[in-house]
Amino acid sequence: MKKFRRNLLWMATAGVLALGMVACGGKSTTGSSSGSKEEGSTQAGSEQAGTEKAGEKAEAKVEGSNGSFTVGFDQEFPPMGFVGEDGNYTGYDLELAEEVAKRLDLTFVPKPINWDAKDLELNSGNIDCIWNGFGMEGREDSYTFVGPYLANKQVFVVREDSDISSLSDLKGKAVEVQKDSTGLTALNREENKSLKDSFGSLTEVGDYQNAMMDLESGACDAICMDSVVAEYQIKTFKKKAKVLSESLTEEQYGIGFKKGNTELADKVKKNLLEMKEEGVIDKINEKWFGTTEGFILQ
């Protein structure tokens, strides 16, 4: 009897399980088939839309840019690029570069570099360009340039009370110049050999900030430097210094890209010219130099 009851119980249980499996299996199969098709269709549509959207955005970005625009600059080179009172990087060139990055839909990354290692930074891909009062003369074949965009001179700065008033007065004096700068390149030219040889000493320094401190302390008698930097330093920080009327050489600033990187260079130039046409450049020039003149990119 117990055995018969057990058999009946087992048969009933098995029947219920079988019905449950059929019912569940039918629902699962039908629902899965229908649901997978709809979800798959929706997912495919979303992916396609996302791909199209990404493609549209990618067109605005520069190929190989990784979504950023990294600008190499000397952080001791006001007003072109330096550390502001708030601790952030600022300057004329950096403001231009940041606006260009915005228009290219790229993240602007200002990267301070050692000026004498700028080529290594550029060729290794650590930076996209050198944009910081970068003289083009003598470097035309080494970079893909955007420019010239700004005119400049190499001048000599002396203390305000100095009796040095001409280049000939630099004879026997202690002169400083930045390493690997346009000023140093100019001094090493054959036509300036006699002037250079007349100096009591010529010391290469890392940046002009330290050179100005040396001038103020009497550690040097004169500095060979960019006119835009000299005039900004004297005017903004009320330095007791003056610029000699005779200049060593005239030069033009350019934006240096790795040789052959014409794609990025062309996009930067196009946007700078649009900024000029829209009056954006005038506002930036007025802010940093007190005039709308000076920007010469064509």
LUMMAR-702227 format. One record per residue (C-alpha): x, y, z. Coordinates in nm, 3 decimals. Each point is the difference from the previous one (the first is absolute). Layout:
<nodes>
<<X; Y; Z>>,
...
</nodes>
This chain:
<nodes>
<<0.000; 0.000; 0.000>>,
<<0.280; 0.231; 0.095>>,
<<0.180; -0.098; -0.318>>,
<<-0.315; 0.068; -0.208>>,
<<-0.047; 0.339; 0.167>>,
<<0.363; 0.084; -0.059>>,
<<-0.040; -0.088; -0.370>>,
<<-0.311; 0.215; -0.028>>,
<<0.179; 0.288; 0.173>>,
<<0.303; -0.034; -0.223>>,
<<-0.217; -0.010; -0.317>>,
<<-0.198; 0.304; 0.108>>,
<<0.315; 0.193; 0.082>>,
<<0.163; -0.099; -0.327>>,
<<-0.311; 0.112; -0.189>>,
<<-0.003; 0.337; 0.167>>,
<<0.372; 0.050; -0.068>>,
<<-0.046; -0.098; -0.364>>,
<<-0.288; 0.241; -0.048>>,
<<0.201; 0.272; 0.172>>,
<<0.298; -0.063; -0.224>>,
<<-0.213; 0.009; -0.313>>,
<<-0.174; 0.316; 0.108>>,
<<0.317; 0.173; 0.109>>,
<<0.192; -0.119; -0.301>>,
<<-0.267; 0.126; -0.239>>,
<<-0.017; 0.341; 0.161>>,
<<0.375; 0.034; 0.021>>,
<<0.054; -0.098; -0.362>>,
<<-0.269; 0.229; -0.137>>,
<<0.091; 0.290; 0.223>>,
<<0.371; -0.043; -0.057>>,
<<-0.039; -0.009; -0.373>>,
<<-0.221; 0.308; -0.012>>,
<<0.191; 0.189; 0.265>>,
<<0.343; -0.071; -0.149>>,
<<-0.109; 0.127; -0.336>>,
<<-0.139; 0.324; 0.138>>,
<<0.286; 0.058; 0.242>>,
<<0.255; -0.091; -0.264>>,
<<-0.164; 0.238; -0.245>>,
<<-0.005; 0.280; 0.260>>,
<<0.359; -0.064; 0.099>>,
<<0.115; -0.008; -0.361>>,
<<-0.185; 0.326; -0.064>>,
<<0.160; 0.162; 0.304>>,
<<0.344; -0.118; -0.102>>,
<<-0.051; 0.127; -0.353>>,
<<-0.121; 0.338; 0.127>>,
<<0.292; 0.016; 0.242>>,
<<0.244; -0.086; -0.276>>,
<<-0.144; 0.267; -0.226>>,
<<0.016; 0.254; 0.281>>,
<<0.358; -0.094; 0.082>>,
<<0.085; 0.020; -0.367>>,
<<-0.143; 0.350; -0.027>>,
<<0.200; 0.112; 0.303>>,
<<0.313; -0.170; -0.128>>,
<<-0.014; 0.211; -0.314>>,
<<0.042; 0.313; 0.213>>,
<<0.293; -0.153; 0.187>>,
<<0.347; -0.048; -0.134>>,
<<0.098; -0.351; -0.096>>,
<<0.237; -0.149; 0.258>>,
<<-0.059; 0.280; 0.250>>,
<<-0.150; -0.226; 0.270>>,
<<-0.250; 0.275; 0.066>>,
<<0.255; 0.247; 0.134>>,
<<0.219; 0.285; -0.122>>,
<<0.324; 0.008; 0.199>>,
<<0.199; 0.321; -0.031>>,
<<0.363; 0.014; 0.111>>,
<<0.110; 0.331; 0.150>>,
<<0.257; 0.167; 0.225>>,
<<-0.180; 0.087; 0.323>>,
<<0.250; 0.278; 0.073>>,
<<-0.074; 0.200; -0.314>>,
<<-0.259; 0.271; 0.074>>,
<<-0.210; 0.123; -0.170>>,
<<0.005; -0.294; -0.241>>,
<<-0.030; -0.276; 0.261>>,
<<0.052; -0.001; 0.376>>,
<<-0.148; -0.082; 0.341>>,
<<-0.260; 0.258; 0.104>>,
<<-0.063; 0.132; 0.349>>,
<<-0.274; -0.261; 0.045>>,
<<0.249; -0.278; -0.069>>,
<<-0.148; -0.086; -0.341>>,
<<0.180; 0.016; -0.333>>,
<<-0.085; 0.308; -0.202>>,
<<0.136; 0.227; -0.270>>,
<<-0.062; 0.139; -0.346>>,
<<0.100; -0.313; -0.192>>,
<<-0.183; -0.231; 0.241>>,
<<-0.319; 0.202; -0.035>>,
<<0.020; -0.027; -0.378>>,
<<0.071; -0.373; 0.022>>,
<<-0.285; -0.066; 0.243>>,
<<-0.251; 0.170; -0.230>>,
<<0.126; -0.204; -0.296>>,
<<-0.032; -0.324; 0.200>>,
<<-0.357; 0.091; 0.090>>,
<<-0.088; 0.055; -0.365>>,
<<0.158; -0.335; -0.094>>,
<<-0.203; -0.172; 0.272>>,
<<0.324; -0.108; 0.171>>,
<<0.101; 0.016; 0.366>>,
<<0.262; 0.271; 0.048>>,
<<0.309; -0.123; 0.187>>,
<<0.271; 0.262; 0.072>>,
<<0.325; -0.188; 0.066>>,
<<0.300; 0.188; 0.142>>,
<<0.327; -0.128; -0.145>>,
<<0.372; 0.061; 0.031>>,
<<0.068; 0.225; -0.296>>,
<<0.324; -0.173; -0.094>>,
<<-0.189; -0.335; -0.012>>,
<<-0.287; 0.125; -0.216>>,
<<0.097; -0.205; -0.308>>,
<<0.010; -0.320; 0.204>>,
<<-0.345; 0.078; 0.144>>,
<<-0.142; 0.067; -0.346>>,
<<0.156; -0.294; -0.184>>,
<<-0.092; -0.247; 0.275>>,
<<-0.365; 0.105; -0.021>>,
<<-0.016; 0.142; 0.354>>,
<<-0.125; 0.327; -0.150>>,
<<-0.187; 0.084; -0.320>>,
<<0.177; 0.327; -0.065>>,
<<0.234; 0.266; 0.137>>,
<<-0.203; 0.317; 0.050>>,
<<0.184; 0.254; 0.208>>,
<<0.170; 0.292; -0.170>>,
<<0.178; -0.244; -0.231>>,
<<0.224; 0.178; -0.250>>,
<<-0.017; -0.145; -0.351>>,
<<0.325; 0.134; -0.143>>,
<<0.258; -0.273; -0.052>>,
<<-0.252; -0.269; 0.091>>,
<<-0.217; 0.002; -0.311>>,
<<0.119; -0.342; -0.120>>,
<<-0.020; -0.170; 0.339>>,
<<-0.373; 0.041; 0.069>>,
<<-0.336; 0.031; -0.169>>,
<<-0.086; 0.357; 0.094>>,
<<-0.321; 0.198; 0.030>>,
<<0.110; 0.356; -0.039>>,
<<0.138; 0.247; 0.024>>,
<<-0.274; 0.130; 0.228>>,
<<0.183; 0.260; 0.211>>,
<<0.298; 0.231; -0.057>>,
<<0.278; 0.037; 0.255>>,
<<0.355; 0.129; 0.046>>,
<<0.303; -0.119; 0.190>>,
<<0.106; 0.288; 0.223>>,
<<0.227; 0.074; 0.295>>,
<<-0.142; 0.094; 0.339>>,
<<0.208; 0.185; 0.258>>,
<<-0.068; 0.155; 0.338>>,
<<-0.181; 0.330; -0.004>>,
<<0.298; 0.186; 0.151>>,
<<0.255; -0.173; -0.225>>,
<<0.238; 0.209; -0.210>>,
<<-0.037; -0.255; -0.281>>,
<<-0.190; 0.169; -0.280>>,
<<0.121; -0.174; -0.317>>,
<<0.127; -0.338; -0.118>>,
<<0.358; 0.127; 0.003>>,
<<-0.038; 0.073; 0.373>>,
<<-0.038; -0.373; 0.064>>,
<<0.375; -0.045; -0.042>>,
<<0.143; -0.173; 0.304>>,
<<-0.346; -0.047; 0.156>>,
<<-0.160; -0.314; 0.142>>,
<<-0.285; -0.101; -0.230>>,
<<-0.260; -0.275; 0.047>>,
<<-0.217; -0.177; -0.258>>,
<<-0.239; -0.295; 0.015>>,
<<0.123; -0.342; -0.110>>,
<<-0.100; -0.106; -0.351>>,
<<-0.176; 0.332; -0.059>>,
<<-0.025; 0.215; -0.310>>,
<<0.218; 0.256; 0.176>>,
<<0.279; -0.255; 0.046>>,
<<-0.036; -0.111; -0.362>>,
<<0.031; 0.362; -0.112>>,
<<0.306; 0.062; 0.216>>,
<<0.168; -0.307; -0.151>>,
<<-0.039; 0.130; -0.353>>,
<<0.311; 0.116; -0.180>>,
<<-0.129; 0.356; -0.041>>,
<<-0.031; 0.034; 0.378>>,
<<0.330; -0.168; 0.088>>,
<<0.183; 0.322; 0.079>>,
<<-0.280; 0.114; 0.231>>,
<<-0.009; -0.334; 0.181>>,
<<0.378; -0.011; 0.032>>,
<<-0.004; 0.347; 0.156>>,
<<-0.202; -0.118; 0.299>>,
<<0.182; -0.061; 0.324>>,
<<-0.206; -0.318; 0.030>>,
<<-0.305; -0.163; -0.155>>,
<<-0.196; -0.230; 0.231>>,
<<-0.280; -0.229; -0.116>>,
<<-0.286; -0.022; 0.252>>,
<<-0.308; -0.220; 0.025>>,
<<-0.261; 0.277; -0.014>>,
<<-0.043; 0.376; -0.012>>,
<<-0.156; 0.023; 0.345>>,
<<0.333; -0.095; 0.157>>,
<<0.184; 0.224; -0.244>>,
<<-0.210; 0.300; 0.112>>,
<<0.079; -0.083; 0.363>>,
<<0.370; -0.011; -0.088>>,
<<-0.030; 0.337; -0.169>>,
<<-0.170; 0.154; 0.303>>,
<<0.258; -0.142; 0.240>>,
<<0.293; 0.107; -0.214>>,
<<0.105; -0.356; -0.085>>,
<<-0.009; 0.101; -0.366>>,
<<0.006; 0.329; -0.191>>,
<<-0.233; -0.079; -0.290>>,
<<-0.239; -0.262; -0.134>>,
<<-0.054; -0.089; -0.363>>,
<<-0.371; -0.087; -0.025>>,
<<-0.329; 0.029; -0.189>>,
<<-0.140; 0.352; -0.020>>,
<<-0.357; -0.111; 0.076>>,
<<0.119; -0.171; 0.317>>,
<<0.225; 0.290; 0.105>>,
<<-0.270; 0.262; -0.049>>,
<<-0.258; -0.209; 0.185>>,
<<0.234; -0.062; 0.294>>,
<<0.091; 0.367; 0.034>>,
<<-0.355; 0.129; -0.037>>,
<<-0.189; -0.261; 0.202>>,
<<0.245; -0.057; 0.284>>,
<<0.141; 0.353; -0.001>>,
<<0.354; -0.125; -0.043>>,
<<0.269; 0.264; 0.032>>,
<<0.139; -0.085; -0.339>>,
<<0.008; 0.140; -0.352>>,
<<0.025; -0.137; -0.354>>,
<<0.282; 0.124; -0.224>>,
<<-0.126; 0.168; -0.317>>,
<<0.234; -0.206; -0.219>>,
<<-0.129; -0.350; -0.059>>,
<<0.212; -0.305; -0.072>>,
<<-0.239; -0.150; -0.253>>,
<<-0.365; -0.012; -0.101>>,
<<-0.192; -0.326; -0.003>>,
<<-0.343; -0.151; -0.037>>,
<<-0.177; -0.247; 0.225>>,
<<-0.148; -0.324; -0.130>>,
<<-0.171; -0.308; 0.142>>,
<<0.229; -0.301; -0.044>>,
<<-0.142; -0.344; -0.078>>,
<<0.189; -0.321; -0.062>>,
<<0.130; -0.001; -0.356>>,
<<-0.272; -0.143; -0.224>>,
<<-0.293; 0.051; 0.238>>,
<<-0.184; 0.214; -0.251>>,
<<-0.347; -0.124; 0.095>>,
<<0.004; 0.150; 0.348>>,
<<0.195; 0.307; -0.112>>,
<<-0.255; 0.077; -0.274>>,
<<-0.292; -0.033; 0.242>>,
<<0.167; 0.232; 0.251>>,
<<0.072; 0.260; -0.267>>,
<<-0.356; -0.016; -0.134>>,
<<-0.143; 0.065; 0.345>>,
<<0.242; 0.282; 0.076>>,
<<-0.100; 0.176; -0.321>>,
<<-0.368; -0.044; 0.092>>,
<<0.074; 0.146; 0.345>>,
<<0.168; 0.295; -0.169>>,
<<-0.299; 0.053; -0.230>>,
<<-0.241; -0.014; 0.295>>,
<<0.196; 0.254; 0.206>>,
<<0.100; -0.253; 0.267>>,
<<0.371; 0.060; -0.064>>,
<<-0.045; 0.376; 0.043>>,
<<-0.147; -0.051; 0.347>>,
<<0.284; -0.230; 0.106>>,
<<0.262; 0.242; -0.139>>,
<<-0.162; 0.292; 0.180>>,
<<0.002; -0.196; 0.325>>,
<<0.368; -0.091; -0.009>>,
<<0.164; 0.279; -0.200>>,
<<-0.239; 0.293; 0.029>>,
<<-0.048; 0.012; -0.376>>,
<<-0.188; -0.188; -0.270>>,
<<0.304; 0.017; -0.227>>,
<<0.273; -0.258; -0.035>>,
<<-0.171; -0.321; -0.115>>,
<<0.134; -0.060; -0.352>>,
<<-0.115; -0.351; -0.098>>,
<<-0.129; -0.021; -0.357>>,
</nodes>
